[in-house]
Amino acid sequence: MKMEVFSDFTCPFCYIGKRELERAIDMAGYSGQVEIEYKTYQIGPHTPKKDALTLYDEMAAKFNSTLKEVKEITKGIAMRAEEVGLLYNFEDMKTAHTEKAHRLAKWTKQFGKESVYSEELMSGYFTEGKDLNDDRFLLKVIENLGLDVEIAKGVLASNDFSDALDRDRYDAQQLGVQSAPFFVFENRYGIKGAEPTEVFVRTLHQAAEIAGIQPILKMVGDGEAICADGECKL
């Protein structure tokens, strides 16, 4: 089954939606049968590339709100994140221009590392307050993935893979994607936003019919109360 996921590393609902999708794939029995392609969708393309504001300051300015009001807004998002096992650390978050992080993601794709790279960036940003404008953090992730740091430095210092980002933007326009996260299943079904797990499960089953695949039997329980070979275990 093929999927496309339009997301950004600094989108709080993108990380939540990622978790909902992963949980749904496991629950529905399609582990190892879903091919996910990540597509760039920058939620803050005009964010400064240097000396970016903290998330609280940026939100206060954008919504003409007080710090207290901003914290109330993020409290609800944090509660939603906790539902899928994520602990968001809004106190330490900075805004970030994510273009170079996305270009580096396209580079990691050729090594089959794009998914784990995305997880590392989202985890670092939302739970540890890592700065995605900081090349040192991005390169540390590359090092942890066992990839060539020197080549990665070259990617960051250039405009390499900008054409791949342009193609993603074009694809988003063609599909009418105007927000993130956005999930496309078999180019037939779409989910907008971080919907509950059951929505993803239902859509996975629908897409599986198109792809012609069946869920894998998932064993539960300890399997001790059984009868076999003329003998019953009590």
C-alpha positions as CSV (number, residue, x, y, z in Angstrom):
1,M,0.0,0.0,0.0
2,K,1.4,3.4,-0.9
3,M,0.9,6.6,1.1
4,E,2.0,10.2,0.8
5,V,2.3,12.3,3.9
6,F,2.5,16.1,3.6
7,S,4.1,17.5,6.8
8,D,6.5,19.8,8.4
9,F,9.0,19.2,11.2
10,T,7.7,22.1,13.3
11,C,4.0,21.3,12.9
12,P,2.7,20.0,16.2
13,F,-0.3,18.1,14.7
14,C,2.0,16.5,12.1
15,Y,3.9,14.7,14.9
16,I,0.6,13.7,16.5
17,G,-0.8,12.5,13.2
18,K,2.4,10.5,12.6
19,R,1.8,8.7,15.8
20,E,-1.8,8.1,15.0
21,L,-0.9,6.6,11.7
22,E,1.8,4.4,13.1
23,R,-0.6,3.1,15.7
24,A,-3.3,2.5,13.2
25,I,-1.0,0.6,10.8
26,D,-0.1,-1.7,13.7
27,M,-3.7,-2.1,15.0
28,A,-5.0,-2.8,11.4
29,G,-2.4,-5.4,10.7
30,Y,-0.5,-3.7,7.9
31,S,2.9,-3.5,9.5
32,G,5.6,-3.8,6.8
33,Q,3.0,-3.4,4.0
34,V,2.8,0.4,3.9
35,E,5.2,2.4,1.8
36,I,5.2,6.0,3.1
37,E,6.6,8.9,1.1
38,Y,7.1,12.1,3.0
39,K,6.3,15.3,1.2
40,T,7.4,18.8,2.2
41,Y,4.7,21.2,3.4
42,Q,6.3,24.2,5.1
43,I,3.9,25.8,7.6
44,G,6.2,28.8,8.2
45,P,8.0,29.5,4.9
46,H,8.6,33.2,5.9
47,T,10.1,32.3,9.3
48,P,13.6,33.9,9.7
49,K,16.4,31.6,8.9
50,K,18.5,33.2,11.7
51,D,17.7,34.5,15.2
52,A,14.2,33.1,15.1
53,L,11.8,33.9,17.9
54,T,10.7,31.5,20.6
55,L,7.4,29.8,19.8
56,Y,5.6,31.7,22.5
57,D,6.9,35.1,21.3
58,E,6.0,34.3,17.7
59,M,2.5,33.2,18.6
60,A,1.9,36.2,20.9
61,A,2.9,38.6,18.0
62,K,0.9,36.7,15.4
63,F,-2.3,36.5,17.4
64,N,-1.8,39.8,19.3
65,S,-2.0,37.8,22.5
66,T,-0.5,37.8,26.0
67,L,2.0,35.1,27.1
68,K,-0.7,33.7,29.4
69,E,-3.2,33.4,26.5
70,V,-0.6,31.7,24.3
71,K,0.2,29.2,27.0
72,E,-3.5,28.3,27.2
73,I,-3.6,27.6,23.5
74,T,-0.6,25.3,23.6
75,K,-1.9,23.5,26.7
76,G,-4.7,22.0,24.6
77,I,-2.2,20.9,22.0
78,A,0.0,19.3,24.6
79,M,-2.9,17.4,26.0
80,R,-3.7,16.1,22.5
81,A,-0.1,15.0,22.2
82,E,-0.2,13.1,25.5
83,E,-3.0,11.0,24.1
84,V,-0.5,9.4,21.7
85,G,2.4,9.3,24.2
86,L,4.2,12.5,23.3
87,L,5.3,15.1,25.8
88,Y,5.6,18.5,24.2
89,N,8.0,21.0,25.7
90,F,6.6,24.3,24.5
91,E,8.7,26.3,27.0
92,D,11.9,25.6,25.0
93,M,10.6,25.6,21.5
94,K,11.9,28.1,18.9
95,T,10.3,28.8,15.5
96,A,12.3,27.5,12.6
97,H,12.6,27.9,8.9
98,T,12.6,24.2,7.8
99,E,13.8,24.4,4.1
100,K,17.3,23.1,4.7
101,A,16.0,20.4,7.1
102,H,13.7,19.2,4.3
103,R,16.4,19.3,1.7
104,L,18.5,17.1,4.0
105,A,15.6,14.8,4.4
106,K,15.5,14.3,0.6
107,W,19.2,13.4,0.7
108,T,18.6,10.8,3.4
109,K,15.8,9.2,1.3
110,Q,18.3,7.6,-1.0
111,F,19.6,5.6,2.0
112,G,16.2,4.6,3.2
113,K,16.6,6.9,6.3
114,E,14.0,9.6,5.7
115,S,11.5,8.1,8.1
116,V,13.9,7.8,11.0
117,Y,15.4,11.2,10.2
118,S,11.9,12.8,10.4
119,E,11.3,11.1,13.7
120,E,14.6,12.3,15.1
121,L,13.9,15.9,14.1
122,M,10.3,16.0,15.4
123,S,11.4,14.3,18.7
124,G,14.2,16.8,19.1
125,Y,12.1,19.8,18.3
126,F,9.0,19.0,20.3
127,T,10.3,17.1,23.3
128,E,13.8,18.5,23.7
129,G,13.6,22.1,22.3
130,K,16.2,21.5,19.7
131,D,16.8,24.3,17.2
132,L,16.1,23.2,13.6
133,N,18.0,26.2,12.3
134,D,21.1,24.9,14.0
135,D,23.3,22.9,11.5
136,R,25.1,21.3,14.4
137,F,21.8,19.6,15.5
138,L,20.9,18.5,12.0
139,L,24.4,17.0,11.4
140,K,24.3,15.2,14.8
141,V,21.2,13.5,13.6
142,I,23.0,12.5,10.4
143,E,25.9,11.2,12.4
144,N,23.5,9.1,14.6
145,L,22.0,7.6,11.5
146,G,25.4,6.5,10.3
147,L,25.5,8.7,7.2
148,D,28.3,10.8,5.9
149,V,28.4,14.0,7.8
150,E,30.8,15.8,5.4
151,I,28.5,15.2,2.4
152,A,25.5,16.4,4.6
153,K,27.4,19.6,5.3
154,G,27.7,20.1,1.6
155,V,23.9,19.7,1.2
156,L,23.2,22.2,3.9
157,A,25.7,24.7,2.4
158,S,24.1,24.5,-1.1
159,N,20.7,24.5,-2.7
160,D,20.8,20.7,-3.4
161,F,17.4,19.0,-3.5
162,S,15.5,22.3,-3.8
163,D,14.0,20.9,-7.0
164,A,12.6,18.0,-4.9
165,L,10.9,20.5,-2.6
166,D,9.5,22.3,-5.6
167,R,8.0,19.0,-6.9
168,D,6.3,18.5,-3.5
169,R,4.8,21.9,-3.6
170,Y,3.5,21.2,-7.0
171,D,2.0,17.9,-5.9
172,A,0.3,19.7,-3.0
173,Q,-1.2,22.2,-5.3
174,Q,-2.5,19.5,-7.7
175,L,-4.1,17.6,-4.8
176,G,-5.5,20.8,-3.2
177,V,-3.5,20.4,-0.1
178,Q,-3.7,23.6,1.9
179,S,-2.6,22.5,5.4
180,A,-0.6,20.0,7.2
181,P,-0.6,17.2,8.1
182,F,-2.3,15.7,5.0
183,F,-2.3,12.0,4.3
184,V,-3.0,10.4,0.9
185,F,-3.8,6.7,0.7
186,E,-3.3,5.0,-2.7
187,N,-3.9,8.3,-4.4
188,R,-7.6,7.7,-3.6
189,Y,-8.4,8.6,0.0
190,G,-7.2,11.6,1.9
191,I,-7.2,12.5,5.6
192,K,-6.7,16.1,6.7
193,G,-5.3,16.7,10.1
194,A,-4.4,14.5,13.0
195,E,-7.6,12.4,13.1
196,P,-8.3,9.7,15.8
197,T,-6.7,6.3,15.3
198,E,-10.0,4.7,14.2
199,V,-10.3,7.1,11.2
200,F,-6.8,6.0,10.0
201,V,-7.7,2.3,10.6
202,R,-10.9,2.5,8.5
203,T,-9.1,4.3,5.7
204,L,-6.2,1.8,5.7
205,H,-8.7,-1.0,5.2
206,Q,-10.3,0.9,2.3
207,A,-6.9,1.6,0.7
208,A,-5.8,-2.0,1.2
209,E,-8.7,-3.2,-0.9
210,I,-7.5,-1.0,-3.8
211,A,-3.9,-2.3,-3.3
212,G,-5.1,-5.9,-3.1
213,I,-3.5,-6.7,0.2
214,Q,-4.8,-8.4,3.4
215,P,-4.0,-7.5,7.0
216,I,-1.5,-9.8,8.7
217,L,-2.8,-12.0,11.5
218,K,-1.7,-10.4,14.8
219,M,-1.3,-12.7,17.8
220,V,-2.5,-11.6,21.2
221,G,-2.5,-13.3,24.6
222,D,-0.1,-15.8,26.0
223,G,-1.4,-18.9,24.1
224,E,-1.1,-21.2,27.2
225,A,-4.7,-22.4,27.5
226,I,-4.7,-24.7,24.5
227,C,-5.2,-28.3,23.4
228,A,-2.8,-29.9,20.9
229,D,-1.6,-33.3,19.9
230,G,-4.1,-35.0,22.2
231,E,-3.0,-33.0,25.3
232,C,-4.6,-30.0,27.0
233,K,-2.5,-27.5,28.9
234,L,-4.2,-26.4,32.1
